[in-house]
Amino acid sequence: VMATISRGLAAPVTLWSDHNDFLDQRDSGWLMFHAENNQEVLDMVLQAYRIAEDPRVLLPAMVNMDGYVLSFTDEPINIPSSGQVEEFLPGYDPAHTIAKNRPVTVGPPVLDEYSIFRAQNHVASRNALNVIEEVQDDFEKIFGRRYHLVDEFMLEDAELVLVTQGSMSTTAKAAILEMRDEGIKVGLLRLRIIRPWPNEAVAGALKDAKAIAVIDRNVAPGKGGIMFPEIIETLYNLDRRPLVSGFVVGLGGNPQTENKVKEITHKLKEDLAAGRPRMEWNDLEEI
């Protein structure tokens, strides 16, 4: 299990967040969790050990926190006792280690057998979706908190939905509460798990929306936001597909204020009225 901090990926150097530093590993075979706050960082590190060590999975896992916003700041969290952690994480005797009494071959060259190993990686990653849900009962019993494959916020009657990940989700939720007071039916879906991709959970949460804004704190140069096409692909086979617009925001710590979230929401309303989605770099007037 590796705790990672997503900062700017290339020069000029920045200590602020850029999700490219995390999302560039999405095809590496690792399990990938993205925390919203420091409590979730701690909780997901504990859960990641339990999930990664499950014999149905046996894959490395990373838990990402946003650069500076989480990695350089303090906030109150509940720190469990060692007894609670030991109750949740039983002793682990890995079956695949190098030991004198248990010789193994590590990293042998293969030919057409390579496809078998990649298929095993894929199946193990998909298995993790069930394991993630299974561990929640024990985690809630011991620590009093429970997590889901995706984080749904005020989606019950939402016509407009913002899709976010990481720490900016907290600001977006605050903006949504204010917009709800103004009569705007808007909600939020936070992507907690990037790999394995929780396809059914994402599609189920978004199926009743009229329009969706995918807010990417990342960019694939020459393409656009990284999660934008993943959301479109997830919704493609729905009987009624919502309109999906994409917004690239907040690279290198450019502040994502409540007013900016409201601005994106109003642009999404315009897109829905026009029946035409957009993909724009929301932080810049022109590029």
CORHUZI-V435270 format. One record per run of one state. SS is the DSSP state (helix for helix, strand for strand, loop for the rest). FROM is the first residue (numbers start at 0). TO is the last residue. If there is no record, write none. Layout:
BEGIN
ss=SS from=FROM to=TO
ss=SS from=FROM to=TO
END
This chain:
BEGIN
ss=loop from=0 to=0
ss=strand from=1 to=5
ss=loop from=6 to=18
ss=helix from=19 to=22
ss=loop from=23 to=29
ss=strand from=30 to=33
ss=loop from=34 to=36
ss=helix from=37 to=51
ss=loop from=52 to=59
ss=strand from=60 to=65
ss=loop from=66 to=80
ss=helix from=81 to=87
ss=loop from=88 to=97
ss=strand from=98 to=98
ss=loop from=99 to=100
ss=strand from=101 to=101
ss=loop from=102 to=112
ss=helix from=113 to=142
ss=loop from=143 to=148
ss=strand from=149 to=152
ss=loop from=153 to=158
ss=strand from=159 to=163
ss=loop from=164 to=166
ss=helix from=167 to=180
ss=loop from=181 to=184
ss=strand from=185 to=190
ss=loop from=191 to=191
ss=strand from=192 to=194
ss=loop from=195 to=197
ss=helix from=198 to=205
ss=loop from=206 to=209
ss=strand from=210 to=215
ss=loop from=216 to=218
ss=strand from=219 to=219
ss=loop from=220 to=222
ss=strand from=223 to=223
ss=loop from=224 to=224
ss=helix from=225 to=234
ss=loop from=235 to=241
ss=strand from=242 to=247
ss=loop from=248 to=249
ss=helix from=250 to=252
ss=loop from=253 to=256
ss=helix from=257 to=273
ss=loop from=274 to=277
ss=strand from=278 to=280
ss=loop from=281 to=286
END
